[in-house]
Amino acid sequence: MKAYLILEDGHVFEGVSADVFEDTISEIVFNTSMTGYPEILTDPSYAGQAVVMTYPIIGNYGICRDDLESGQIRPDFFLLREMARMPSNFRCEESLGSFLEEQHTPVITGIDTRSLTKLLRESGTMNGMITMKESYDIGSIKEKLKLYRTGNVVGRMTCPVKYKKYVPHAKREIALLDFGTKQNIIRSLLRRGCSVTVYPADTAAEKITEQHPDGIVLSNGPGDPKECTGIIQEVRKLYDSGIPMFAVCLGHQLMALALGADTYRLKYGHRGGNHPVRNLLTGKVYMTAQNHGYAVDPESMDRTVAEPLFENVNDGTNEGFLYRDKKLLTVQFHPEASPGPQDTGCLFDHFLKMTEVNE
């Protein structure tokens, strides 16, 4: 069946859908990863967005439940050039198509993803609507698209209640503030002998600090960091507590805002598994996994508080800070990878090293 993607600038892309779906509006973003679609589909940072995969065929190794970053698909819909119908992988539990159908996630294949990606790259991220209607009023649709906002996506993606992941004879007790965390952040800590207590995003700082954790992690998450006004106030209190902290992606942005720095929207964001990041102290370059549409303005950060530690080699944007007088490290990229290169997984070890004096 024919299906259409209509962008807010009036461009229309035609494809096909195997299933009937209702008109759906979302923010359209692209991801340049060749693999890792199970993790991408279940990453809570994609809430309120729809994903275009730039690689021409997706789904050739199916779905393995161990690869998922959350319990369900997070993007509003999926846009592909071609979907592999017969996956080949000894770990495969089901095909990509059946996984999307099971979770009632619309997918359009046959889209000219090269043309669509070039348009988003040149014009910037846009809102779009998918429809199966062959006759539509482009003017009224464009008005709806311009008014669309993702809303309180952090509130939708955070855990509803506190929970704990245990390991026997834990070396550290870590508190994780969940803004839409990827499960591999938790798994990365568990593998290093840490028990992890996960808190909802709106948890008061005092509820965390009164438990005297060895360290605190601020997770990744979706949306505009400036909309998290209440959370930013609590993040400032966590900073003042002096407990060692590690912040990833949205957590990095929220910490910067809590300390008076500014964030801004990128033209089309960084989403993929091949983003080069340079350590400004050593000059070493790492390949990183990234998924974000906002960045911190390093010029707005008080240099008596923090110094830029990482920068993106492609466009020079800030990728992390090293804070003065605090045991605190924040990064814009994803050290837990999943999917993506594991070059920066050592940052978890660096974070745990910061907690050693609390023994």
Secondary structure, 3 states (H helix, E strand, C coil): CEEEEEECCCCEEEEECCCCCCCEEEEEEEECCCCCHHHHHCCHHHCCEEEEECCCEECCCCECHHHCCCCCCCCCCEECCEECCCCCCCCCCECHHHHHHHCCCCEEECCCHHHHHHHHHHHCCEEEEEECCCCCCHHHHHHHHHHCCCCCHHHHHCCCCCEEECCCCCCEEEEEEECCCCHHHHHHHHHCCEEEEEEECCCCHHHHHCCCCCEEEECCCCCCHHHCHHHHHHHHHHHHHCCCEEEECHHHHHHHHHCCCEEEEEEEEEEEEEEEEEECCCCCEEEEEEEEEEEEEHHHCCCCCEEEEEEECCCCCEEEEEECCCCEEEECCECCCCCCCCCCCHHHHHHHHHCHHHC
